[in-house]
Amino acid sequence: MMHAEGEIEKNSQVFQLDAVKQESIKASKLLVNCLENEGVEYIFGIPGEENIDLMDSLVESHIQFVTTRHEQGAAFIADVFGRLTGKAGVCLSTLGPGATNLVTGVADANMDRAPIVAIAGQGSTDRMHKESHQILDLVDLFQPITKFSTQIRVPEIIPEVVRKAFKISQSEKPGCCFIDFPENIASMELPEGAPLKKQSPKPAIATFEACQKAATIISSAKAPIIMVGNGVIRGDASDALVAFAEQLNIPVAATFMAKGTIPFSHKLSLGAVGLQAPDYISYGFQEADLVICIGVDMVEYHPRLWNPNRNKKIIHICCSPGEVDQHYILEAGVIGHIASSLNVIAQSCKKSADTKIHKLHQVVVDEVSEHKNCVEFPVKPQKIVWDLRQALDKEDIVISDVGAHKMWMARMYQAEAPNTCIISNGFASMGIALPGAIAAKIAFPDRKAVAVCGDAGFMMNNQEIDTALRLGLDIVVLIFNDSKYGLIEWHQERHFGRSTAIEFNNPDFIKFAESFGAKGYRVERAECLFPILNEALNDGTVSIIDCPVDYSENMKLTEKLENLTPPI
């Protein structure tokens, strides 16, 4: 009897153990748990048939799913969110056309070094070996435009795949990782599963020897110049950069993607560099005998434009080695944590004397303010940029789309802080501004956010007005309106003296805005722009400003640059 009772007790324990083992987790729920573990707060995208399990698992999550009106808009929002925060933005699509709609935003993020993780639903794995409805090899499709592209083939690997994707995406140089999640895998049950511990490498510290070599070269230079790139913003090294420049008295030119790393108003700031044609700042590079490249990616500004004769001494200071290029042969490379490297180098350098390059600061300041009182109409692009700058605080954020207006924003917008003027200049894709402004307002709700668009770029993702309104965001869309592909016309006129196939018709942007429930404004005199900006920035909703622009200034700028005389 005693023996029988012992057997019953033993069997009961076995039953209890089996019950524990039978507690399971759905694969889609495990993926959501892993995303929560990575600190994801938002996913931007569109639901579809093949991602319905993931969508359902998000219902109980604190992660907010933001339904966009196009997958490209979702990818762009994730792109700019990642660039502004340093944390991977996440976007989601279904299979086939949903996934291919992500491609442009994914490529932009990857080339502009913005961390994002893109997830796409996929058809069942039992039909991927044959011709099947909406099936594409998404892993191979995304591989050339991502840092890591993979498919979840069994649910057990979900924690590893998600952890790896975020680790790679957020590591230098940041970029996009892509996850293909088949529908049958998403619906499977696992006996157990949990996220992996977050572990990411810290940037290495540059060797003392490398820093000393750089310091020796800098100390012997007669006319050094600093070119700073987006890597300084990614590495949170802007303060260290300013301190370095001040201690050594070296002027600083920022790439379009590094605007604000040194305040435009700083006496050592030369403004932005990046035009294909020589401008005032180009004279600084002509005068320089040493170019100190700090956090510069070659996609930002190619060295053949500032080192055409390959005779400049170059120092590369970055977390990653420099690209191989015949115009970028280094005297020294300092690879490691940027701020630490600058601090160590500065300790062993002697202060540089003033040079002709220092005089360029006032030249650039004068150029930016030249048209501030202009009343001509349509409004000159210089005047639009000036008024926008005056209407915003130094921490407010503008997102520039790509087009003729981008050249004016990049050259003349006076950024006073990092990540306050976002310009896509690696992949340089039209359509990013409106989704980008949504990302900016989500990431920094207490700041003003302005999308600066050409009329063509605005029309590429204008549907995201609805997304901004549904989220209750107050953003301003400022449209440079010329009813043309103005940048293409500019290039055609420069090369051939004529233009072709660049004109189109626009809707009434005021009625268009109001049809969504947004506010609309039309600038009818140059003097009206500034008060309209002030009103729109305080509307508390989405406001769209239609501003006719005088792009005859484009060719005037070309002629001016072609006949430019040395200002120093």
N, C-alpha and C positions, 0 to 999 in steps of 0.2 A: 504493500500500500504506500509506504514511504517512497519506494522507488517510482511508483506510478505518479505520485504527486510531483516528484522531481522532474519527471519527463514532461508533465503538463506545464510546469514553470519554465522549463527550457524552451519548449515549443512556443510559449507566449512571448519570450524574449526574441525568438527568431521572427515571429510575426511582426513585432514592433520594429525590428530592424528593417524588415522588408517594407514596412509602411513608410519609413523614413526614406528609403531608397526610391520609393515610387513617387515621392514629391518631385515634380519636374518643372522645367521652365521652357517656355516657348522661345525659339531661336530669335524671333523679332524682339521679344521682350529682353532677352539677353543683350542684343545689340543696343537697345535703348539704355539699359543699365550701364553699358560700357560708355556710351555717349555722356551720360550723366556723370560718370566717374571722371571724364575728361573736362568737366566743367562747362559743357555745352548748355547755353541758355536759349538759343534760337536755332531753328532749322528753317531755311527758306526754300520754297519749292511748290510743286503741284502734285496732288495725289493722282494715282492711276491704278489700274487693275492689278498690276504686278507689284505694287508696293502697299497694298491694302493691309497686310498683316502688320507691317511696320507702322503704318498710320494708326491702326487700332491700338497698338502697344503704346503709342505716344499719348493716348487719351488720359492715362493715369500718371503720366510723367509731368514733372515741373517744367520740362522743356517746352517752349512755346513754338508751335508750328505756324509759320507765317506764309499764308497762301498768296503766291504771286500770280501775275497774269501771263507770264511767259517764263520759261525755264532760263532763258538768257538773263532776264532781270534777276532771277534768284541767284544765279552764279555771280553776277556783278555785285549784288548786295553782300554776298558772302565774301567776295573779293575785297571790297573796300572795308568791310567790317574787320577782316583779318589784318589788313594793312594798318588800320587805325588802332587796333587793340593789341596786336601781336599774338592774339589767340585765334586758332583756326576757325574761320567761318564755315558753316556747314550748309550745303544745298542738296536738295533731293529731287529726283525725277523718276518717272517710270522708264520703261525700256524703249528701244527704237527711237522714234522721233523725239520723245521727251529727253532722252539722253543726248542725242545729237544737238538739241537746242542748248545744252549746257556748254558746248565746246568752246565758243568764243570767250565766254566769261572765264572758263577754266584756263584757257591759253593765256588770257590777259593776266590772271592771278599768278600763273607760273612764271611768266616772263618778267612781271613787275615785282616778283619776290614777295607776294602776299600769301600767307598761310591759309589754305582752305582744304576741306575734305568734301569731296563730291560723292554722293551715293546714288546709285541708280538701281531701280528694280530690274529684273530680268526674267525671261521666260523660264519655264521649268527645265532643269538639266537633262531630262529625258527626251527633249526635242532639240537640243542645241547641236547635235551631230548631223543635222539634216536641214534642208530648206524648210523654213517654218515662219509663220506669220510674225512680222515685226522683229525677228531675231537678227541681231548683229553681234559680231565679236567685239564687245565693248572694251574689253581689256586691251586688245590690240589697238583699237581706235584711240583710246586715251593715253596709251603708253608714250607716244612722242611728245605729248604736251603736259606730262605730269612727272613728278619725282618718283612715284610709286603707283602702279596700277595692278589690281588683283581682283579675283573672284572668290567669294566664299563658297567653297565646294562642299563642305561638311559643316554642320553647325558648331561642332566642338572648337573650331579655330577662330570663332568670332572674337573672343577677348584678345587673342594675339594680333589679328588683322587690324582691329580698331586701335589698339595701343601703338602698333607699328605705324599706322597711317598718321596718327597725330604726332608721334615722335618725329617722323621724317618731315612732315609738313611744316612743323614749327622750328626745326633745326636750321641753322645757316647752311646754305642760303634757303630761305623759306620758299614754299611753293605749294602746288596742289597734289593731293593724293586722291586716287579714285578707287571706290569699292563697288563692285558688281554683286548684287544680292538677289539670287534667283528666288522666284516665288515659292517653289516647293521647299527650298531650304529654310526660308523665312517662316514657314508654317510648321516646321518640325518641332517635336518636343525632345528636350534633353533631360537626362536624369539629374543633372546639376550643371552649374556654370556661374562664374563670377568674373567681374572685371579684373584686370591685372593692375598691380601697383604702378603708378605713374613714375617713370624714371626718364630723365632727359639729361644729356651731357651739358655741363657748363662750358662756356667758351674757354679755350686754352689760353694761357698767358704767354705772350711772346717772350722769346729768350732775351736776356739782358744784352747779349752780344749783338743781336739784331737791332735792338734799340740804340745801342751805342754807335753802331755803324751809321744808322740813320742820323743820329745827332751830329756826328762828325761831318757828314755831307751837308746837312742843313747849316751848320755853323760856318762852313766855307763858302756858301752860296752868296752871291752879291745881290741877286734879285729873285728871291723865292716867291712862289705863289701857291696857295692851297686850293685844290679842287675837292669839294666835299660831295659825297653821294648819299643815296638813300640808306646805305648800310649804317651810317651814323645814327639815323633815326631808328632803324631796327634795333641797333645796339644800345639805344638810350644814352648816346654819348654826345649829345648836342652841347651840354654844359661843359664837358671836358674839351670839346672842340673849340668853343669860344675862349675858354681859359688858355688853351694852347696857343691860339692865334694872338691873344692879347699879350701873353708872356713873351712871345717871340717877335711880335709886331709884324706879322705876315698877313697880307690881304687874302680874303677868302671869296672864291666864286662857287656858287652852289649849282648843281644840276637841277633841271626842272623837277626831278623827284626828290630833291633835298632842300627845296625852298623852306626857309624858316629855321634851318639848323643854326644859322647865325642871323640875328634880326636884321632885316633890311636897313634899318636906321643906324646900325652899328657902324662906326667910322672905318672899320676894316672890311665891311661888306662891299662886294663888287656886284651884288645882284645875281641874276641867274645866267648860266651859260648853257648853250645847247642848240643854238641856231645852226643850220647848215651853212649860212652865209656869214662872213666876218662882220662883227659889230664892235662896239666900243670895248667890250670885255676881251675880245680877241687880241687887242693891243696889249693887254696885260700878259697874255700868254706869249706873245711875240717878244716882249721885253724880258720875260722870265728866263733865268738860266737853270732853274730847278722847279719842277712841278711836283708837289706833294699831294698824291691822290689818297684821300681818306674815305673808306667805305664806298668807293665808286665801282659800280658794275658797268661793264663796257656798253651794255644796251642803252645806258643813259646818255652817253656822249662819246662817240668813237674817237680814239686818239689821232686818227689820220687828219681830223679837223683842227686839232690844236698842236699836233706835232707832225706836220706834213713832211718836214725834211729829216725827221727821225734824229734830231740833234739835241733834244731836250734831255737833261738828266731827270729821272723819274724815281720817286720813292712811293711804294705801295704799302699802305697801312690799312689792314682789314682783317676780318675774321677768317677770310678765305683767300687762297692764292689768286693772283691776277690771271686773267685770260691770256692765252698765247697770241701775240699779234706783233707784226714787224714794227709797228709804230709804238709799241709798249714794252720796250726793253728796259729792265730795271737796273738802277744802281744799287738799290737795296729793297728788300721786302720784309715787312714786319707783320707777321701773321699771328693773330691772337686777339684777345679782348681789346677793343679799340680804345676805350677810355683809359684803361691801365697803360696801354702802349704810349698814348699821348702824354700821360703824366710822367712816365719814366724818361721818354725822349726829351721832354721840356727841361727836365732837371739838369741835363748835360749840354744844353744848347745856349749859345750866347744870343742876345737880342739883336734882331736885324735892324739896320738903319732904314729910314724912309727912302723909298725909291719912286720913280715915275709911276709905278703901278698904284701906289697909294692915292694918287690924284684922281684916279678913275672913280672913286666913290662919289665925289661931288658931281662928276659928269653924268653918272647914272641917275643920281637923285634929280638933277635938273631935267633930264630927259623924261623921267616918269611924270613930273609935274607940269610939263610943257603945255598940255592941253586942258588943264584943270578948269579953266574958265571959258572954254570953248562953247559957243552957243549955236554952232552950225547944225543943221538937220538935213538928212538923217545924222544920227549921233556918231561921232568918230569913235573908233574902238578904244583909243587911249582915254577918252573922256568917260566911257562906260566903265572901264577898269578903275579909273580914279574914283568915280562916285561910289562904286561898290566897296572899294577899300574904306572910304570915309564912313560908310553906313554900318560897318561891322567892327566889333571889338577884336582885339588881337588874338583871342582864343577861339573865335568863331571859325567855322569850317566852310570852305568853298570846294566844290568838286567840279573840275573842268572837264567837259566833254572834249572830243577830238575834232578839229576843224580849224578854220582860219582864226577863230577867236582864241584857240589854245595858244597860238604863237604870241598873241598880245597878253593873255593872262600869264603865260610863263615868263615873258620878259618884264612885264610892268606891274604885276600884282605884288604889293609890298608885304610879303609874309613876315611876321614878327615872331612866330613860334613854329616849332616842328609840327608836321601833320595838320596844318591849317589851310594848305592849298594843295589839294590832291590832283595830280596830273598823271594820267596813264601815258608813259613814254617808253616803255619797253615794247609791249605789243601794240600800244596806241590804238585802242579800239573805240570807234564811235558807239554811242548809246550807253555809256557808263555813268553819265552825270546824274540823271534822275534816280536810278537805283542806288548810286553811291551816296546821294544826299539822304536817302532813306536809311542807309547803313549808318551814316554819321549821326543822324538824330537818334537812332536806337542806341548807339554806343555812347553818345554824349547828349542826353536829353536836355541839359541845361544850356547848351550852346546853340547859337543860330546855325542853320545849315542851308547853303545855297547851291543849287545846281546851275552851273553856267553852261549853256548849250548853244550850239548853232541850231537853226531851224531844222536842218537835216538830221542831226544827231538826236534832237528831241523827239522827232517823229519815229525813231527806231525803237524806243521803249516808253512812249508816252502812256501806254496802258497802265504803267505802274503808278500813275496818279491815283487810281482806285486803291492800290495797296496802301499808299501813304494815308489816304483818307480813312480807310478802314482801321488803320492803326492809330488814328487820331494824331498824326504827326503834323507839326507846323514847319513846313519847309517852303522855300522860295525857289522858283524856277525862272531864271533870267535868260531869255532867248535873244540872241543876236540874229535878227531877221534880215536876210537879203534875198530869199527865194532862190538860192543857188547853192551848189557845192563850192563854196567860196575858196577853200584852200586849193581845190583842184584847178579852179579858174586861175588862181594866183600862179600855180606852177605852169599851167599852159601858157599864160601870158609871158612868163619869164623865158620859157624855152622856145615858143613858136610865135609869139606876138599876137596870138588869137586864141579863142576858147571855143569849146564844142561840148554839147551834151551835158551841160551843167545846170540848166534851169529847170525849175519845177514850180508847182502851185502849192500853196499852204491853205489850211483851213483858217477860218477866223478864230484865232487862238483865244480870244475873250469868250466867245460862245462855246468853244471847245472846252475851256476850263469850267465854265458854268454848267455845262451838260453833265459833268462829273460831280458837281456840287462844290467845286473849288472856286476861288476868286480869280478874276482876270483883270489885268491892267494893260492899257496901251499907251506907250510913250509917244506923244505928239509934238513935243518940243524938248530940246536938250535940257532946258531948265527944269523940266518936270521929272527927270529921272531920279534925282536924289530924293525928293519928297515921296515919290512913289515907292522907292526902295524902303524908306523908313516906315511907311504905312504897311507895306506887304510883310516886312519882317516882324511886325507886331499884330498881324491878323489872327494868329492862333490857329491857322489852318494852312492848307496848301494854296499858295498864291502863284500865279503865272504872269510874268511880265513880258509883253511883246515889245521889243525895242528895235526899231529899224536902225540898221548900222550902215555907215558909209565905208564900204570896203575898197573904195578907190585909194584908201590909205595903205592898202597892201602893196600895190605897185610903187607908191611913193616911198615906202620903206625900202623896197628893193633898190630903187634908184639912189636913195640916200646911202644905203650900205655900199653900193657899188662905187660911189664917189666919196666915200668917207675919208677924211684926212685925220692923221694921228691927233688925238685930243691931248696927248701928254708929251 
